[in-house]
Amino acid sequence: LIQLLRSAKKRDVLLLLRRASKEMLPFMVEAAVAAQSVASLAALSDFLDFTKDPKSLLEKFLYAAAFSPRPSEELLQLVLDKLDGKQLAPEVQETGIVAIGSLIGKLCQQKLCELQEVERGVATILAGLRGAQEESEVLIHLLALGNAALPETIPILLEHAEEAPSTVATAAISALQRFSAPYISSKVKRAMRRIFHQQKRSYERTCRLAAAEILLENNPFPMDVINILLATKQMESELATMLQLKVQSSLSVDHHPARKIMKDIMRDPRINNYNLFSKAGISSSFSGPLTVTQDLLSTFRLDLLFLEGGLLRKSVSEFSLFSHGQQLHAAQVTIEAQGMESMLGENISEGEEEPELMAGMSAIFFDVQLRPVVFFQGYTDLMAKVLLSSGEPTSVVKGNLLLMDHQQVIPLQSGLQVVVNLQGGLGLDISANMDISIWKQELKSSINTRGSLTIDLQAELDAPFLQATLRSQMEAQTSLHFDTMLSFSSSPVLMCLQLKEEQVPYR
C-alpha cells in the first residue's frame, strides 16, 4: 500500500481516505504517513480535522509520525500545523508533544538540525515547558526533550532535575538517560552526584536511583562507584540492595562500560565485604543476554524496587539491541506505584517528601518515548477505579509502523545498475492493566505485548536487453506477557512474577 501511495496523486489518496471503512481508516492513515510523498501528506492535511476527528485516529496519526524511520521536514511541518493554537483533548496534545520531540531527534540524526521547521519544533516544546501550569504538562515536555536528545537542552534538564519536585526531577533525569555517553559531561555528573548524595536537599528514592544509574553507566569514575557503594551503608535496605545488585550484575555483562572498573573495585576487601553487602532487601536487578551473534547482542533487563514494607514501588523491564557500538532500546516498560505507604499505614523514609497516591506506566519503543498512561491518581480516583473497574486493559500503543525504509542503487562491474528496495513493517499491540483490591489486599499488574514483523526486499536489474527481479520476504510473530501479583494481607508480602513468551512462527 505504501508503494502504491508513493505514486498516487493527492486526489486519489484523499478519495481512498474518505471512502475507507471505519475499521480500515486507521490503517490507511498509518500507510499515508509512512509513504511521506508530497501528495499523501497534502491529502492527510486536508483530511484530518483535529477539532472533530476521534482521539484514537489522531493518536494513530501522531504515533505513525513519531516512529517514522526517516521523517521529512514536511511531516514535521504537518504535525506542528495540526497542533498549533488548537484546543485539543489532553491525550492528543500530549501524544503530539512527544511526537514532535521524536521527529526533531530523527531529523537531527540526518544532519538536518538547521531546518526552519526543526527550530520551530524546538521552540514549541520549550515554550510549552515554560508555560506549563500542571505537573503533568511539565512531565510531557521533559519527555519530549528526551526524545529529541538535543545537547543544547541539557542545562534545562539539569535545572529541573535539581530544583523541581521529585516526580518532575525523576522525569528530567530519565530524559538525560536518553543521551549517549559523550554528552554526559563532567557538569552533568556533578549534578547527578549532588542529587544522589543529597547535597542540596532530600530526593525521592527513584530520583536518587536514576542519578546513580547515569553515574554507573556512562564511563564511570572509580571514585563514583566506590562512593555509591559506601553510601548504601546509610540507606534503607531496599534501595541499598538495588544499587549493590546493579554493581554486581555489571560484572557478568561483557558489554557493560564499567565492567573492568567494577572488577578492579571488587578486588578491594574494604569494599567487597559482608558488612557492606549484607543488606537483606527483596529488591532485585537482573540483566542477561537473549541473543548473541557476531553482529548483534540482544539483552533483557528486569529491575524491581520495593518499599520497606514489601510493596512494589517501580518495575522496569527492558529489551535492548547492541550492534557495532550502537544501542537501541527495542522496548522498555516501567510501572510505578507511589504513595501506597500512607494508605497501608507505613512510614515515609526520613527526609523524603510524601508522594501523591498514583500508579501509572511509561514505555519506550524503538527509542521513542510514548505518552505515559496513568492508572489512577489520588485516593478518590483509586476508589472510583476499584468500584467501577471494567477489567479491560488500557491500550498503550496499537498500530502498524514502518521501521525500515531504504533504497539504494548499486553499480555492477558490467556497467549495469541494480536498484534495491528494503522495507520493514511492524504491527504492534501493547496493553497494560493494574488491578487493586482493597478488600482482598491484592495488587495485580499485567503487560501484554504482541508484535509481527515483515521485511520485504526487492532487487531489480533493468536494462534494454535484460530484466531481472529478486524478491525476498520474511515474517515473524511473537507475544510476551509479564504479570505480577502482590498479596499484602500478611507479612512478609507475597509476590508472584511471571514472564511468558509464546512460540515465534518465522516464515
C-alpha positions as CSV (number, residue, x, y, z in Angstrom):
1,L,0.0,0.0,0.0
2,I,2.9,2.4,0.8
3,Q,4.4,1.7,-2.6
4,L,1.1,2.4,-4.3
5,L,0.6,5.6,-2.3
6,R,4.0,7.0,-3.3
7,S,3.0,7.0,-6.9
8,A,-0.6,8.3,-6.3
9,K,-1.9,11.8,-6.8
10,K,-3.3,13.9,-3.9
11,R,-7.0,13.5,-5.1
12,D,-6.6,9.7,-5.2
13,V,-5.1,9.5,-1.7
14,L,-7.9,11.8,-0.4
15,L,-10.5,9.6,-2.1
16,L,-9.0,6.5,-0.5
17,L,-9.1,8.0,3.0
18,R,-12.7,9.3,2.6
19,R,-14.0,6.0,1.3
20,A,-12.2,3.8,3.8
21,S,-14.4,1.9,6.3
22,K,-14.2,2.8,10.0
23,E,-12.2,-0.3,10.7
24,M,-9.7,0.3,7.8
25,L,-9.3,4.1,8.2
26,P,-6.5,3.9,10.9
27,F,-4.5,1.5,8.7
28,M,-4.9,3.9,5.7
29,V,-3.8,6.9,7.8
30,E,-0.7,5.0,9.0
31,A,0.2,4.0,5.4
32,A,-0.2,7.6,4.1
33,V,2.1,8.8,6.9
34,A,4.7,6.1,6.1
35,A,4.5,6.9,2.4
36,Q,5.6,10.6,3.1
37,S,5.1,11.7,-0.5
38,V,4.1,15.3,-1.1
39,A,0.7,14.1,-2.3
40,S,0.0,11.8,0.7
41,L,1.0,14.5,3.2
42,A,-1.2,17.1,1.4
43,A,-4.1,14.6,1.4
44,L,-3.7,14.0,5.2
45,S,-3.5,17.7,5.8
46,D,-6.9,18.1,4.1
47,F,-8.5,15.0,5.6
48,L,-7.5,15.2,9.3
49,D,-9.5,17.6,11.4
50,F,-8.0,17.8,14.9
51,T,-11.1,19.5,16.3
52,K,-13.6,16.8,15.2
53,D,-11.8,13.5,14.5
54,P,-11.9,10.8,17.2
55,K,-8.9,10.8,19.6
56,S,-7.9,7.3,18.6
57,L,-7.4,8.2,14.9
58,L,-5.4,11.3,15.8
59,E,-3.2,9.4,18.1
60,K,-2.6,6.8,15.4
61,F,-1.5,9.6,13.0
62,L,0.8,11.1,15.6
63,Y,2.5,7.8,16.6
64,A,2.9,6.8,13.0
65,A,4.8,10.1,12.5
66,A,6.8,9.6,15.7
67,F,8.0,6.1,14.6
68,S,8.8,7.2,11.0
69,P,12.4,5.9,10.3
70,R,13.4,8.8,8.2
71,P,10.9,11.6,8.6
72,S,10.9,14.6,6.3
73,E,10.7,18.3,7.0
74,E,7.2,18.3,5.5
75,L,6.0,15.6,8.0
76,L,7.2,17.7,11.0
77,Q,5.5,20.8,9.5
78,L,2.2,18.9,9.1
79,V,2.3,17.8,12.8
80,L,3.2,21.3,14.0
81,D,0.4,22.9,11.9
82,K,-2.2,20.4,13.1
83,L,-1.3,21.1,16.8
84,D,-0.8,24.8,16.6
85,G,-3.2,27.0,18.5
86,K,-6.0,24.4,18.9
87,Q,-7.9,23.3,22.0
88,L,-7.3,19.6,21.9
89,A,-8.0,16.6,24.2
90,P,-5.2,16.2,26.7
91,E,-4.3,12.8,25.3
92,V,-3.9,14.1,21.7
93,Q,-2.0,17.2,22.9
94,E,0.5,15.0,24.9
95,T,0.9,12.5,22.1
96,G,1.6,15.4,19.7
97,I,4.3,16.8,22.0
98,V,6.2,13.6,22.3
99,A,5.8,13.0,18.5
100,I,7.4,16.5,17.8
101,G,10.3,15.5,20.1
102,S,10.8,12.2,18.2
103,L,10.7,13.9,14.8
104,I,13.2,16.6,15.9
105,G,15.6,13.9,17.2
106,K,15.4,11.8,13.9
107,L,15.8,14.8,11.7
108,C,18.9,15.9,13.7
109,Q,20.3,12.4,13.2
110,Q,20.0,13.0,9.5
111,K,22.1,16.2,10.0
112,L,19.0,18.4,9.4
113,C,19.1,20.3,12.7
114,E,19.3,23.6,10.9
115,L,16.0,23.3,9.2
116,Q,13.5,26.1,10.0
117,E,10.8,23.5,11.0
118,V,13.2,21.8,13.4
119,E,13.9,25.2,15.1
120,R,10.1,25.8,15.2
121,G,9.5,22.4,16.8
122,V,12.2,23.0,19.5
123,A,10.7,26.5,20.2
124,T,7.2,24.9,20.5
125,I,8.4,22.4,23.2
126,L,10.5,25.0,25.1
127,A,7.6,27.5,25.1
128,G,5.2,24.8,26.3
129,L,7.6,23.8,29.1
130,R,7.9,27.5,30.2
131,G,4.1,28.0,30.1
132,A,3.2,24.6,31.8
133,Q,0.8,25.1,34.7
134,E,0.2,21.5,35.7
135,E,2.9,18.9,36.7
136,S,1.6,16.5,34.0
137,E,2.3,19.2,31.4
138,V,5.9,19.7,32.6
139,L,6.4,16.0,32.6
140,I,5.3,15.5,29.0
141,H,7.5,18.4,27.7
142,L,10.5,16.9,29.5
143,L,9.9,13.5,27.9
144,A,9.7,15.3,24.5
145,L,13.1,16.8,25.2
146,G,14.4,13.3,25.9
147,N,13.0,12.1,22.5
148,A,14.8,15.0,20.8
149,A,18.0,14.4,22.7
150,L,19.5,17.8,21.7
151,P,22.7,18.7,23.6
152,E,21.7,22.4,24.0
153,T,18.7,21.3,26.1
154,I,20.9,19.6,28.8
155,P,21.1,22.7,31.0
156,I,17.3,22.9,31.1
157,L,17.0,19.2,32.1
158,L,19.7,19.7,34.8
159,E,17.8,22.6,36.2
160,H,14.6,20.6,36.5
161,A,16.5,17.6,37.8
162,E,18.0,19.5,40.8
163,E,15.3,22.1,41.6
164,A,11.9,20.6,40.7
165,P,9.6,18.4,42.9
166,S,10.5,14.7,42.9
167,T,8.2,13.5,40.1
168,V,9.4,16.2,37.7
169,A,13.1,15.7,38.8
170,T,12.8,12.0,38.0
171,A,11.4,12.7,34.6
172,A,14.2,15.2,33.8
173,I,16.8,12.6,34.9
174,S,15.1,9.9,32.7
175,A,15.3,12.4,29.8
176,L,19.1,12.7,30.5
177,Q,19.4,8.9,30.4
178,R,18.4,9.1,26.7
179,F,21.7,10.9,25.8
180,S,24.8,8.8,24.7
181,A,27.9,8.8,26.9
182,P,29.8,11.6,25.1
183,Y,27.1,14.1,26.2
184,I,27.2,13.0,29.9
185,S,29.8,15.7,30.7
186,S,31.5,16.4,34.0
187,K,28.9,19.1,34.6
188,V,26.1,16.5,34.3
189,K,28.0,14.1,36.5
190,R,28.5,16.7,39.2
191,A,24.7,17.4,39.2
192,M,24.0,13.7,39.5
193,R,26.4,13.4,42.5
194,R,24.6,16.2,44.2
195,I,21.3,14.5,43.7
196,F,22.4,11.0,44.7
197,H,24.3,12.2,47.8
198,Q,21.5,14.7,48.6
199,Q,23.9,17.7,49.0
200,K,21.3,20.4,48.4
201,R,18.0,18.7,49.6
202,S,16.3,15.3,50.1
203,Y,15.3,13.4,46.9
204,E,12.8,10.6,46.5
205,R,14.5,7.1,46.1
206,T,13.6,6.6,42.4
207,C,15.2,10.0,41.7
208,R,18.4,9.0,43.5
209,L,18.4,5.6,41.8
210,A,18.2,7.3,38.3
211,A,21.0,9.6,39.2
212,A,23.2,6.7,40.3
213,E,22.4,4.8,37.0
214,I,23.7,7.8,35.0
215,L,27.0,7.8,37.0
216,L,27.4,4.0,36.7
217,E,26.6,3.6,33.0
218,N,28.4,6.5,31.3
219,N,32.2,6.0,31.5
220,P,32.1,5.9,35.4
221,F,34.9,7.1,37.6
222,P,36.2,4.5,40.1
223,M,35.5,7.0,42.9
224,D,31.9,7.4,41.9
225,V,31.4,3.6,42.1
226,I,33.1,3.5,45.5
227,N,31.1,6.4,46.9
228,I,27.8,4.9,45.7
229,L,28.6,1.6,47.3
230,L,29.8,3.2,50.6
231,A,26.6,5.4,50.6
232,T,24.5,2.2,50.7
233,K,25.6,1.7,54.3
234,Q,23.4,4.6,55.4
235,M,20.4,3.8,53.1
236,E,17.2,1.8,53.7
237,S,17.7,-1.8,52.8
238,E,15.7,-1.9,49.5
239,L,17.5,1.0,47.7
240,A,20.8,-0.3,49.0
241,T,20.1,-3.8,47.8
242,M,19.1,-2.5,44.3
243,L,22.3,-0.4,43.9
244,Q,24.5,-3.2,45.1
245,L,22.9,-5.7,42.7
246,K,23.3,-3.2,39.8
247,V,27.0,-3.1,40.5
248,Q,27.3,-6.8,40.9
249,S,25.3,-7.6,37.8
250,S,27.5,-5.4,35.7
251,L,30.4,-7.8,36.4
252,S,28.7,-10.6,34.4
253,V,27.7,-8.4,31.4
254,D,30.5,-8.3,28.8
255,H,29.3,-5.1,27.1
256,H,28.9,-3.0,30.3
257,P,31.0,0.1,30.1
258,A,32.0,-0.2,33.7
259,R,32.8,-3.9,33.9
260,K,36.6,-3.5,34.2
261,I,36.3,-0.7,36.7
262,M,33.8,-2.8,38.8
263,K,36.1,-5.8,38.7
264,D,39.1,-3.8,40.0
265,I,37.0,-2.2,42.8
266,M,35.6,-5.6,43.9
267,R,39.1,-6.9,44.4
268,D,39.4,-4.4,47.4
269,P,38.3,-6.2,50.6
270,R,37.4,-2.8,52.1
271,I,34.6,-2.5,49.6
272,N,33.7,-6.1,48.8
273,N,32.9,-7.5,52.3
274,Y,30.0,-8.9,54.2
275,N,29.5,-5.7,56.2
276,L,28.7,-3.7,53.1
277,F,26.8,-6.3,51.1
278,S,24.7,-7.8,53.8
279,K,21.6,-5.6,53.4
280,A,18.7,-8.1,53.2
281,G,16.2,-6.4,50.9
282,I,14.0,-8.1,48.4
283,S,14.5,-5.6,45.5
284,S,16.3,-7.2,42.5
285,S,18.2,-6.2,39.4
286,F,18.9,-8.7,36.6
287,S,20.5,-8.4,33.2
288,G,21.4,-11.1,30.7
289,P,21.8,-11.9,27.0
290,L,18.9,-13.2,24.9
291,T,20.7,-13.5,21.5
292,V,24.5,-13.3,20.8
293,T,25.8,-13.2,17.2
294,Q,28.9,-11.7,15.6
295,D,27.0,-8.6,14.7
296,L,24.2,-8.4,17.3
297,L,23.7,-8.7,21.0
298,S,20.2,-8.5,22.4
299,T,19.7,-8.3,26.2
300,F,16.9,-8.4,28.8
301,R,16.9,-6.4,32.0
302,L,14.5,-6.5,34.9
303,D,14.6,-4.2,37.9
304,L,12.2,-4.5,40.8
305,L,12.4,-1.8,43.5
306,F,10.3,-2.5,46.6
307,L,9.3,-0.4,49.6
308,E,10.4,-1.4,53.1
309,G,7.0,-2.9,53.8
310,G,7.2,-5.1,50.7
311,L,5.1,-3.1,48.2
312,L,6.4,-2.8,44.6
313,R,7.5,0.8,44.0
314,K,8.8,0.5,40.5
315,S,9.5,-2.2,37.9
316,V,11.5,-1.8,34.7
317,S,11.6,-4.5,32.0
318,E,13.8,-3.7,29.1
319,F,14.9,-5.3,25.8
320,S,18.0,-3.7,24.2
321,L,19.9,-4.3,21.0
322,F,23.7,-3.6,20.7
323,S,25.4,-3.6,17.3
324,H,28.8,-2.2,16.2
325,G,28.9,0.3,19.2
326,Q,25.3,1.4,18.8
327,Q,22.4,0.8,21.2
328,L,18.7,0.6,20.5
329,H,16.0,0.5,23.2
330,A,13.7,-2.0,21.5
331,A,11.3,-2.0,24.4
332,Q,11.4,-0.5,27.9
333,V,8.3,-0.7,30.1
334,T,8.1,1.0,33.5
335,I,5.3,0.5,36.0
336,E,5.3,2.7,39.1
337,A,3.1,2.8,42.2
338,Q,3.7,5.6,44.7
339,G,2.1,7.0,47.8
340,M,0.8,3.5,48.8
341,E,2.8,3.7,52.1
342,S,0.5,6.1,53.9
343,M,-2.6,4.2,52.7
344,L,-1.3,1.0,54.3
345,G,0.0,2.7,57.4
346,E,3.7,2.6,56.5
347,N,6.1,5.3,57.4
348,I,7.8,7.6,54.8
349,S,11.6,7.4,54.8
350,E,13.1,10.3,56.8
351,G,13.8,13.4,54.6
352,E,11.5,12.2,51.8
353,E,8.5,14.3,50.7
354,E,5.3,12.3,50.8
355,P,4.3,11.4,47.3
356,E,0.8,11.7,45.9
357,L,-1.1,8.4,45.6
358,M,-0.6,7.3,41.9
359,A,0.0,4.3,39.7
360,G,1.0,4.5,36.1
361,M,3.1,3.2,33.3
362,S,5.5,4.6,30.7
363,A,7.1,2.9,27.7
364,I,9.9,3.4,25.2
365,F,9.8,1.5,21.9
366,F,12.5,1.7,19.3
367,D,13.9,4.8,21.1
368,V,10.6,6.6,21.1
369,Q,9.2,7.6,24.4
370,L,5.4,7.2,24.4
371,R,2.8,9.2,26.3
372,P,2.6,7.8,29.9
373,V,-0.5,6.0,31.0
374,V,-2.0,6.8,34.4
375,F,-4.0,4.0,36.0
376,F,-5.2,6.2,38.9
377,Q,-4.1,9.5,40.6
378,G,-5.3,10.3,44.1
379,Y,-7.4,8.3,46.6
380,T,-10.7,9.4,45.1
381,D,-9.7,8.3,41.6
382,L,-8.4,5.0,43.0
383,M,-11.7,4.3,44.7
384,A,-13.6,5.1,41.5
385,K,-11.4,2.8,39.5
386,V,-11.8,0.0,42.1
387,L,-15.6,0.3,42.2
388,L,-16.2,0.9,38.5
389,S,-13.3,-1.2,37.1
390,S,-14.3,-2.9,33.8
391,G,-11.3,-5.2,34.0
392,E,-10.4,-4.2,30.5
393,P,-6.7,-3.5,29.9
394,T,-5.5,0.0,28.9
395,S,-4.1,0.3,25.4
396,V,-0.6,1.8,25.4
397,V,0.0,1.7,21.7
398,K,-1.6,-0.2,18.8
399,G,-0.9,0.1,15.2
400,N,1.3,-0.5,12.2
401,L,4.7,1.2,11.9
402,L,7.2,1.5,9.1
403,L,10.6,0.7,10.8
404,M,12.8,0.3,7.7
405,D,12.7,2.3,4.5
406,H,15.8,2.0,2.4
407,Q,16.5,2.5,-1.3
408,Q,20.0,2.1,-2.9
409,V,21.4,1.9,-6.4
410,I,24.3,-0.5,-6.8
411,P,26.6,-0.2,-9.9
412,L,27.8,-3.5,-11.1
413,Q,31.2,-4.2,-12.8
414,S,29.4,-4.8,-16.1
415,G,28.2,-1.2,-16.1
416,L,24.6,-2.2,-15.3
417,Q,22.8,-1.0,-12.2
418,V,20.7,-2.8,-9.6
419,V,18.1,-0.9,-7.6
420,V,17.5,-2.3,-4.1
421,N,14.4,-1.5,-2.1
422,L,14.1,-2.6,1.6
423,Q,11.1,-2.0,3.7
424,G,10.3,-3.4,7.2
425,G,6.9,-3.0,8.9
426,L,5.9,-3.8,12.5
427,G,2.4,-4.5,13.7
428,L,2.3,-3.7,17.4
429,D,-0.3,-4.1,20.2
430,I,0.7,-3.3,23.7
431,S,-1.7,-3.1,26.6
432,A,-1.4,-2.9,30.4
433,N,-3.6,-3.3,33.3
434,M,-3.3,-2.7,37.1
435,D,-6.0,-4.0,39.4
436,I,-6.0,-3.2,43.1
437,S,-8.4,-4.9,45.6
438,I,-8.6,-3.1,48.9
439,W,-10.7,-5.9,50.4
440,K,-8.5,-8.8,49.3
441,Q,-5.4,-6.7,49.8
442,E,-4.0,-7.7,46.4
443,L,-2.4,-5.8,43.6
444,K,-2.2,-7.3,40.1
445,S,-0.5,-5.8,37.1
446,S,0.0,-7.2,33.6
447,I,1.8,-6.0,30.4
448,N,0.8,-7.8,27.2
449,T,2.9,-7.2,24.1
450,R,2.1,-8.7,20.7
451,G,4.1,-7.9,17.5
452,S,4.5,-9.1,14.0
453,L,7.4,-8.1,11.8
454,T,7.5,-8.1,8.0
455,I,10.6,-7.4,5.9
456,D,10.3,-7.0,2.1
457,L,13.5,-6.9,-0.1
458,Q,13.4,-6.3,-3.8
459,A,16.3,-6.0,-6.2
460,E,15.7,-5.1,-9.8
461,L,18.1,-5.1,-12.8
462,D,16.6,-3.2,-15.7
463,A,18.5,-2.9,-19.0
464,P,17.4,-2.6,-22.7
465,F,18.3,-6.3,-23.3
466,L,17.7,-7.8,-19.8
467,Q,15.2,-7.6,-17.0
468,A,15.5,-9.5,-13.7
469,T,13.9,-9.2,-10.3
470,L,14.9,-10.8,-7.0
471,R,12.4,-10.7,-4.2
472,S,12.6,-11.9,-0.6
473,Q,10.0,-11.7,2.2
474,M,10.4,-12.5,5.9
475,E,7.6,-12.6,8.5
476,A,7.8,-13.3,12.3
477,Q,5.3,-13.0,15.1
478,T,5.7,-13.1,18.9
479,S,3.9,-12.2,22.1
480,L,5.2,-11.5,25.6
481,H,3.1,-11.4,28.8
482,F,4.6,-10.1,32.0
483,D,2.3,-10.5,35.0
484,T,2.9,-9.6,38.7
485,M,0.7,-10.4,41.6
486,L,1.2,-9.0,45.1
487,S,-0.6,-10.0,48.3
488,F,-0.1,-7.7,51.2
489,S,-2.7,-9.2,53.6
490,S,0.1,-10.6,55.7
491,S,3.7,-10.1,56.4
492,P,6.0,-10.8,54.7
493,V,4.4,-9.7,51.5
494,L,3.9,-12.4,48.9
495,M,4.8,-11.8,45.3
496,C,4.5,-13.8,42.1
497,L,6.2,-12.8,38.8
498,Q,5.5,-14.5,35.5
499,L,7.1,-13.8,32.1
500,K,5.5,-15.8,29.3
501,E,6.8,-15.9,25.7
502,E,4.8,-17.7,23.1
503,Q,6.3,-19.7,20.2
504,V,7.7,-17.4,17.4
505,P,6.5,-18.5,14.0
506,Y,9.2,-17.5,11.5
507,R,8.5,-17.6,7.8
